[in-house]
Amino acid sequence: MNDLPAAPTTGFAPETSGDFTRAYQAGDTDPLQVAERALAIIDDSERLTPAMRVLIAHQRDDLMKQAATSAARWKSGKPLGPLDGVPVVVKDELDQTPYPTTVGTKFLG
């Protein structure tokens, strides 16, 4: 059985949404770097045997586009608010176009 890679021991290690906001304000990281790290974690989890299947669905291109746009807003000093660029995962119990609403089951997919 494969193990997940160890978390980085240096650098940005968020625990709360406030950690993201403070790091973005300070320029320690940006939403684009966070999105790249999140996608790497997702990819690593999918390579496990068996795969973790942490997310039912995600759109890599859309995530990166949104992250880049958010990073540009932070860089220009005009974020939409303190949660701009903070990653959010939505449970598949809520209807979210274009994602499936499966409520964690195979028969509703």
C-alpha positions in Angstrom: 0.0 0.0 0.0 1.3 3.5 -0.9 1.5 6.3 1.6 0.7 9.9 1.0 3.7 12.1 0.7 4.8 13.9 3.8 3.5 17.4 4.3 6.1 20.1 3.7 8.0 20.8 6.9 8.8 24.4 5.9 6.8 27.2 4.3 3.1 27.8 4.4 1.1 25.3 6.5 -2.5 26.7 6.9 -4.9 25.5 9.5 -7.7 28.0 9.1 -9.1 30.3 6.4 -7.5 33.2 8.4 -4.1 31.6 7.8 -4.7 31.8 4.0 -5.9 35.4 4.3 -2.8 36.5 6.4 -0.5 34.6 4.0 -2.0 36.3 1.0 -1.8 39.7 2.6 1.8 39.2 3.6 2.7 37.8 0.2 4.0 34.6 1.7 1.9 32.6 -0.9 -0.9 33.3 -3.3 -4.0 31.5 -4.5 -2.2 30.1 -7.6 0.4 28.4 -5.5 -2.2 27.1 -3.1 -4.2 25.7 -6.1 -1.1 24.0 -7.5 -0.4 22.4 -4.2 -4.0 21.2 -3.8 -4.0 19.7 -7.2 -0.7 17.9 -6.5 -2.2 16.5 -3.3 -5.3 15.3 -5.2 -3.1 13.7 -7.8 -1.0 12.0 -5.2 -4.1 10.6 -3.4 -5.4 9.2 -6.7 -2.1 7.2 -7.2 -2.6 5.3 -3.9 -3.5 1.7 -4.0 -6.5 1.8 -3.6 -7.0 5.4 -4.7 -8.5 7.6 -2.0 -11.1 9.3 -4.3 -11.1 12.3 -2.0 -13.0 14.3 -4.5 -15.8 13.0 -6.7 -15.1 15.7 -9.3 -13.0 18.8 -9.9 -12.1 20.8 -13.0 -8.4 21.5 -13.0 -8.5 24.2 -15.7 -11.3 26.1 -14.0 -9.6 25.8 -10.6 -6.4 27.2 -12.0 -8.2 30.0 -13.9 -10.0 31.1 -10.7 -6.8 30.9 -8.7 -4.9 33.0 -11.2 -7.6 35.6 -11.2 -7.7 35.7 -7.4 -3.9 35.9 -7.2 -4.0 38.9 -9.6 -6.6 40.6 -7.4 -4.5 40.1 -4.2 -1.4 41.3 -6.0 -3.2 44.5 -7.1 -4.5 45.0 -3.5 -8.1 44.5 -4.6 -9.3 41.1 -3.3 -13.0 40.5 -3.3 -12.8 40.0 0.4 -10.8 38.1 3.1 -11.9 34.7 1.7 -10.9 35.5 -1.9 -8.7 32.6 -3.1 -9.3 30.4 0.0 -10.0 26.8 -1.2 -13.5 25.5 -0.6 -14.8 21.9 -1.2 -18.5 21.5 -1.6 -20.1 18.2 -0.5 -21.9 16.4 -3.4 -25.2 16.8 -1.5 -25.6 20.3 -3.0 -26.4 21.0 -6.6 -23.5 22.7 -8.2 -23.4 23.1 -12.0 -21.6 21.4 -13.7 -20.8 18.8 -11.0 -22.8 15.7 -10.2 -25.1 15.5 -7.1 -24.6 12.0 -5.9 -25.0 12.4 -2.1 -22.0 10.0 -1.8 -23.7 7.2 -3.5 -23.2 5.4 -6.8 -26.8 4.9 -7.6 -27.6 8.6 -7.8 -24.6 9.4 -10.0 
